[in-house]
Amino acid sequence: MHDLIIIGAGPAGLTAALYAGRFRLSTLVLEKMCPGGQILLSPEIENYPGFPEGVSTQELIDKFKAQVDSLGVKIESDEVLEVAPSFKLSSVAYHVKCSGISYEAKSVIIATGARSKRLGVEGENKFIGRGVSYCGTCDGPLFRDKEVVVVGGGDRAIEDAIFLASYARKVTLIHRRQEFRAAKILVERARQNPKINFVL
């Protein structure tokens, strides 16, 4: 029986694990992919405190993991299928069913983060991995010398457009508004890139 199970090993989950470890709680972090979460989709983080020059995403996650590991927190790779109350003990606990094994914990934190929005257009699901991607930094080399379309107006879309411009012949950024939600510095960089066209 663990004191705490944290579902998700992105920055929020690892921060919770850090605090739990400092309080010497028996803590297990469950992550179905690899620690880091959605920030692994960006090659570099420029807006994290303490890194005025920016930091590579992998370096930052490695530091998170090392700090959590030093406190005795375990990180397991497994997919959580169900969380349900467990009444086997005299006090309320939780049964966490995973694809590989099941666990019991006194408390559970769900820190599963965000997921890319789908457009819902015809053929989108059919072509995932065959031209449709939700991670420009992951799949950039696949688009070498091709014309690419990026949809969105947040940091992630602008970062992907900038990154993809280093591979693609042309990047068209489509956004449904005139204004972007992305950080202004990112928008400025994108506008200065001659390979990026805007459709607003």
Secondary structure, 3 states (H helix, E strand, C coil): CEEEEEECCCHHHHHHHHHHHHCCCCEEEEECCCCCHHHHHCCEECCCCCCCCCEEHHHHHHHHHHHHHHCCCEEEECCEEEEEEECCCCCCEEEEEECCCEEEEEEEEECCCCCCCCCCCCCCCCCECCCECCCHHHHHHHHCCCEEEEECCCHHHHHHHHHHHCCCCEEEEECCCCCCCCCHHHHHHHHHCCCEEEEC
